[in-house]
Amino acid sequence: MSGVYDAPVPDHRRKWDKEVYEKLAQERLKELEDDSSESEEEHAVPVKRELLKPRDYKVDLDSKLGKSQVITKTTPAAQQGGYYCNVCDCVVKDSINFLDHINGKKHQRNLGMSMKIERSSLDQVKARFELNKKKKEEKKKEYDFEERVKELQEEEEKQKAYKKEKRKDRKRKADDTDVDPDMSAIMGFSGFGGSSKNN
C-alpha cells in the first residue's frame, strides 16, 4: 500500500522557478540603472528660462469695447469675440480673465520666462530711491507756488460767478410767475414773499 502513495502526484498548479525569475529581475534592475544614468546625463542641464520681466508694451483692452461683431462658425479664433492671445493661441472672454492669463504661469512659460524675478541688490534699491527722489523734486519745481495761488483765485472767481448766475436765475423765475397781484392779495399770498416792499 505504501508504494501507491510514494509516487509524485501531478499537480494542476503552475510551479515557479524562483532562480530564473530572480535572474530576470536582476537584469531588469541593471537595465533601469543604465537608462537612468544616461537620462541624468541628458537632463543634467535643465532648460534655462529667463527671469520675469516687466512688460514693455501697453495691453490693449479698450479697442473692441462697445463694438459689435458678427461671428460665424468659420470665423478664425483671432477674430472671435473676446480677447485673443497669439502666444498661447486661445480666446479669453473678458478683460479680467485676459489679464490673469497674460500674467499667469502658462503664458509666461510660453514666452520663455520662469515665474522667478531677479533679486535686487542693495545698490539697485538705493539707486531706485534716488531716482524717485529726483522725480519728486522735479514735480515740486514744476508746480510753482504762485501758479497754485493764481489757480485758486481763478477757481474762486468761477464759483462766485456761478453762484451769482444761479441767484439771477432764481430771481427771474420768481418774477416771471404769471400770478395776478390782486388775486394773490385776495388769496393771502402777498405775505409769503422774501422782500418787505409792501410793508
C-alpha positions in Angstrom: 0.0 0.0 0.0 2.8 2.4 0.7 4.0 2.1 -2.9 0.9 3.8 -4.4 1.3 7.0 -2.3 5.0 7.4 -2.8 4.8 8.4 -6.4 4.6 12.2 -7.0 1.1 13.3 -7.7 0.8 15.5 -10.8 -0.4 19.0 -9.6 -2.5 21.2 -11.8 -0.9 24.4 -10.3 2.0 26.0 -12.1 5.3 25.8 -10.4 7.6 28.9 -10.4 11.3 28.5 -10.8 12.5 31.2 -8.4 16.1 31.2 -9.5 15.2 32.0 -13.2 12.8 34.9 -12.2 15.4 36.2 -9.7 17.9 36.4 -12.6 15.4 38.2 -14.8 14.7 40.8 -12.0 18.4 41.5 -11.5 18.8 42.0 -15.3 15.9 44.4 -15.4 17.3 46.4 -12.4 20.7 46.7 -14.2 18.9 48.0 -17.4 16.9 50.6 -15.4 20.1 51.8 -13.7 21.9 52.2 -17.0 18.9 54.1 -18.5 18.6 56.4 -15.5 22.3 57.2 -15.6 22.1 58.0 -19.3 18.9 60.2 -18.8 20.6 62.0 -15.9 23.5 62.9 -18.2 21.0 64.2 -20.8 18.9 66.1 -18.3 21.8 67.3 -16.2 21.5 70.8 -17.9 17.9 71.9 -17.3 16.2 74.4 -19.7 17.3 77.8 -18.5 14.3 80.2 -18.6 14.6 84.0 -18.4 13.7 85.7 -15.2 10.3 87.5 -15.1 10.5 91.0 -16.7 8.0 93.9 -16.8 6.0 94.4 -20.0 7.4 97.0 -22.3 4.0 97.4 -24.1 0.6 98.6 -23.1 -2.1 95.9 -23.0 -4.9 96.8 -25.4 -8.2 96.2 -23.5 -10.3 99.1 -24.9 -10.1 98.7 -28.7 -13.1 96.4 -29.1 -15.0 98.0 -26.2 -18.6 98.8 -27.3 -18.3 97.4 -30.8 -20.5 94.6 -32.2 -19.2 91.9 -34.5 -20.8 89.1 -36.5 -19.2 85.7 -35.6 -19.8 82.6 -37.7 -18.6 79.0 -37.5 -15.8 79.8 -39.9 -14.5 82.9 -38.1 -10.9 82.4 -37.1 -10.2 82.4 -33.3 -8.2 85.6 -33.5 -11.4 87.5 -34.7 -13.9 85.9 -32.5 -15.5 87.6 -29.5 -13.2 88.2 -26.5 -9.5 88.7 -26.2 -7.2 86.6 -28.3 -3.7 85.6 -27.0 -1.5 84.9 -30.0 1.3 83.4 -27.8 -1.0 80.6 -26.4 -3.5 80.6 -29.3 -6.5 80.9 -27.1 -9.5 83.2 -26.7 -10.4 84.6 -23.3 -13.9 86.1 -22.8 -13.4 89.1 -20.5 -10.7 91.6 -19.7 -10.1 90.4 -16.1 -9.5 86.8 -17.1 -7.3 88.0 -20.0 -5.1 90.0 -17.6 -5.0 86.9 -15.3 -4.0 84.8 -18.3 -1.1 87.0 -19.6 0.2 87.3 -16.0 -0.1 83.6 -15.4 2.4 80.8 -15.4 1.3 79.1 -18.6 1.6 82.3 -20.7 4.9 83.3 -19.2 6.3 79.8 -19.8 5.2 80.0 -23.4 7.1 83.3 -23.6 10.2 81.5 -22.3 10.2 83.1 -18.8 10.0 81.5 -15.4 7.9 83.0 -12.7 11.0 83.9 -10.7 12.1 87.5 -10.5 15.6 88.9 -10.3 16.7 89.6 -6.8 17.7 93.2 -6.4 20.9 94.2 -4.7 21.3 96.9 -2.1 22.9 99.3 -4.7 20.0 98.8 -7.1 17.4 99.6 -4.4 19.4 102.7 -3.3 19.6 103.9 -7.0 15.8 103.4 -7.4 15.2 105.5 -4.3 17.4 108.3 -5.6 15.7 108.2 -8.9 12.2 108.5 -7.3 13.5 111.3 -5.1 14.7 113.3 -8.1 11.4 112.8 -9.9 9.5 114.2 -6.8 11.8 117.2 -6.6 11.3 117.9 -10.4 7.5 117.8 -9.9 7.7 120.2 -7.0 9.8 122.6 -9.0 7.4 122.5 -11.9 4.4 123.2 -9.6 5.2 126.7 -8.5 3.5 128.3 -5.5 2.4 131.4 -7.4 0.8 129.3 -10.1 -1.1 127.5 -7.4 -2.4 130.8 -5.9 -3.5 132.0 -9.3 -5.3 128.7 -9.9 -7.1 129.0 -6.6 -8.1 132.6 -7.3 -9.5 131.7 -10.7 -11.4 128.8 -9.2 -13.0 131.1 -6.6 -13.9 133.6 -9.2 -15.6 130.9 -11.3 -17.5 129.7 -8.2 -18.7 133.3 -7.4 -19.8 133.9 -11.0 -21.7 130.6 -10.9 -23.5 131.4 -7.7 -24.3 134.9 -9.0 -25.8 133.4 -12.1 -27.8 131.0 -10.1 -29.2 133.7 -7.9 -30.2 135.8 -11.0 -32.0 132.7 -12.5 -33.9 132.2 -9.3 -35.0 135.8 -9.2 -36.1 135.7 -12.8 -38.1 132.6 -12.1 -39.7 134.3 -9.1 -40.5 137.5 -11.1 -41.8 135.5 -14.1 -44.7 133.9 -12.3 -47.9 134.8 -14.1 -49.9 135.4 -11.0 -52.1 138.5 -10.8 -51.1 140.6 -7.8 -54.8 141.3 -6.9 -55.6 137.6 -7.0 -52.6 136.8 -4.8 -53.7 139.5 -2.3 -57.2 138.1 -2.2 -55.9 134.6 -1.6 -53.5 135.8 1.1 -50.2 135.1 -0.7 -48.8 138.6 -0.5 -47.1 138.0 2.8 -45.0 135.0 1.7 -42.5 137.0 -0.4 -38.9 137.4 0.8 -38.9 141.1 0.5 -40.7 143.7 2.6 -41.6 146.1 -0.3 -45.3 146.4 0.6 -44.9 146.8 4.3 
